[in-house]
Amino acid sequence: MNAPFPLGGRVAGPRLAELLGDWRRNGSRQGAGDLAAAVRLCVLDGRLLPGTRLPAEREVAESLGVSRTLIGSALDRLRSEGLVASRQGAGSWITAPEAEAFEPAGADLDLIDLTRAAPPAVPGLLGAMDAARSTLTPELLDTGYLVRGLPILRERIARRYTERGLPTDPDQIVVTGGAQNAFAIVLRALTSPGDRVLLEQPCYPNTPEAIRAASILPVVVAVDPEVGWDVTGIEAALRQAGPRLAYFVVDFHNPTGLRMPVEQREHLAAVLANTRTLAVVDETVAELGLEEDGEPVPPLAAFAGDWAITIGSAAKSHWGGLRLGWLRASEELVGRIVSARHSLDLGSPVFEQLVLAELLAADHILSRRRAVIRPRRDALVAAVREHCPEWTFRIPEGGLSLWCKLPEPMSTRLSVAAVNHGVRIVPGARFGVHGGLERWLRLPYTQEADRLDEAVRRLGLAASALRPAPRVTESTVT
């Protein structure tokens, strides 16, 4: 038997209980099966990495409030699936199982994956690659190390900001390996371990992970899925906690789909200036507005000026496989950011930058992207209303996902049950900085309409199976 992988470290009993959430189904007597399914989901979600050492059975039992017999039975199931390995004297740990261990119990079903809110590549990508090849030769004569990014790409990104109402010079742009890489570079440049960063909840799951990886403390402010941002509450949090940075997604917020109105942007910009707080503004889906008659909204940086560092990405607008993003900041901040970047990477791939430069030169590509996504959003809305009528939601004006409120706290249990119905979803707890959000579920509308309808139909069946059977009384017997 192989030794544990070095990737995962050790998870303590209380932390494991937090990751598992509300893992036991209502009225279920299959406690070991439910627990094994919840651990399996954590592995599928990447919350338990290969090599993670599990606590001793006694510690797990105490943390979950169950018997050691149940824990042993659940571990036996996970060992048989190849998800857990054990060795006397070394304990148990998460393994890297074979692919079949991840197959749903209904193996005859075509698995529909709703865990990623990312569409496939835009149709013009191959043409852009052909055009990029013709411009690659001069670049081959240079070293290929462009820490700020390819000049032509920075020019075209700057032009797009200017067209959106934010005058930008190419020297204010740094090309990165995606929005997540851009955020990591900003954290490296502008924060130190022990600093605080203001963060929205719910939020994109990888954001708090990046903050914790930098040994930084998150300060959480709520975004109400129905009302939106409380700028007065944000100001109070900034004054009380004094965070080094604040992080916002104000355009089609992930996962709620909300968009901050102009009046609130002006208010937030004034708060940032008054509290002297730098804000990182993630605009990954800012250009995916789906209402044809929608009014253009200037970027937050158009109001906040140098107090805003704007992050963008080609992942949602063009294709995630390009692995390219960028950041926009004042020239003084760009100098600090570039200096800090050397400890993370030395630039982004040149050919992919040439491809993205070609894509940004074609204005029709984004229009076509929106025209494809819009009917998929409408199809998902119709499917939820038909198959899951008890779920409620706001129809987002843009972005790539629907944020659904469930009739009861069941998101984690539903995500476990859904795999057996051939659907993979991310539980609401993943969008909470400290878990929770069990009444919420994100559903991306990035697949074909018929696939979305089938996925929601299966989710409706899975949700129905989780509801306890009605109690039979004498008055109900006929």
WORAFEN-V821097 format. One record per backbone hydrogen bond with DSSP energy under -1.0 kcal/mol. NH is the residue of the N-H (numbers start at 1). CO is the residue of the C=O. Records with the same first field share a line. If there is no record, write none. Layout:
NH = CO ; CO
This chain:
11 = 53
16 = 12
17 = 13
18 = 14
19 = 15
20 = 16
21 = 17
23 = 21
28 = 25
34 = 30
35 = 31
36 = 32
37 = 33
38 = 34
39 = 35
40 = 36
41 = 37
42 = 38
43 = 39
44 = 40
45 = 41
47 = 42
48 = 42
51 = 94
52 = 49
53 = 9
54 = 92
60 = 56
61 = 57
62 = 58
63 = 59
64 = 60
65 = 61
66 = 61
71 = 67
72 = 68
73 = 69
74 = 70
75 = 71
76 = 72
77 = 73
78 = 74
79 = 75
80 = 76
81 = 77
82 = 79
83 = 78
84 = 78
85 = 93
87 = 91
90 = 87
91 = 87
93 = 85
94 = 52
95 = 83
101 = 98
102 = 99
103 = 100
107 = 105
109 = 106
112 = 422
114 = 424
118 = 116
122 = 318
125 = 122
128 = 124
129 = 125
130 = 126
131 = 127
132 = 128
133 = 129
134 = 130
135 = 132
140 = 136
142 = 139
154 = 150
155 = 151
156 = 152
157 = 153
158 = 154
159 = 155
160 = 156
161 = 157
162 = 158
163 = 159
164 = 160
165 = 162
166 = 161
172 = 169
173 = 170
174 = 327
175 = 148
176 = 325
182 = 178
183 = 179
184 = 180
185 = 181
186 = 182
187 = 183
188 = 184
189 = 185
190 = 186
191 = 187
194 = 215
195 = 192
197 = 217
198 = 245
199 = 219
201 = 221
203 = 431
207 = 204
209 = 205
210 = 206
211 = 207
212 = 208
213 = 209
214 = 210
215 = 212
216 = 211
217 = 195
219 = 197
221 = 199
223 = 201
224 = 228
228 = 224
234 = 230
235 = 231
236 = 232
237 = 233
238 = 234
239 = 235
240 = 236
241 = 237
242 = 238
244 = 196
245 = 196
246 = 278
247 = 198
248 = 280
253 = 258
257 = 253
260 = 250
265 = 261
266 = 262
267 = 263
268 = 264
269 = 265
270 = 266
271 = 267
272 = 268
273 = 269
274 = 270
275 = 271
277 = 272
279 = 307
280 = 246
281 = 309
282 = 248
283 = 311
286 = 283
288 = 285
290 = 397
294 = 291
302 = 299
303 = 300
304 = 300
305 = 301
307 = 304
308 = 305
309 = 279
310 = 328
311 = 281
312 = 326
314 = 324
318 = 314
319 = 314
322 = 319
323 = 320
325 = 176
326 = 312
327 = 174
328 = 310
329 = 172
334 = 330
335 = 331
336 = 332
337 = 333
338 = 334
339 = 335
340 = 336
341 = 337
343 = 340
344 = 341
345 = 341
353 = 349
354 = 350
355 = 351
356 = 352
357 = 353
358 = 354
359 = 355
360 = 356
362 = 359
365 = 362
368 = 364
369 = 365
370 = 366
371 = 367
372 = 368
373 = 369
374 = 370
377 = 373
378 = 374
379 = 375
380 = 376
381 = 377
382 = 378
383 = 379
384 = 380
385 = 381
386 = 382
387 = 383
388 = 384
391 = 388
392 = 405
399 = 288
402 = 443
404 = 441
405 = 392
406 = 439
410 = 408 ; 438
411 = 438
414 = 410
415 = 411
416 = 412
417 = 413
418 = 414
421 = 418
422 = 419
423 = 418
424 = 112
430 = 427
431 = 428
432 = 429
435 = 432
440 = 437
441 = 404
443 = 402
445 = 400
452 = 448
453 = 449
454 = 450
455 = 451
456 = 452
457 = 453
458 = 454
459 = 455
460 = 456
461 = 457
462 = 458
463 = 459
464 = 460
465 = 461
476 = 473
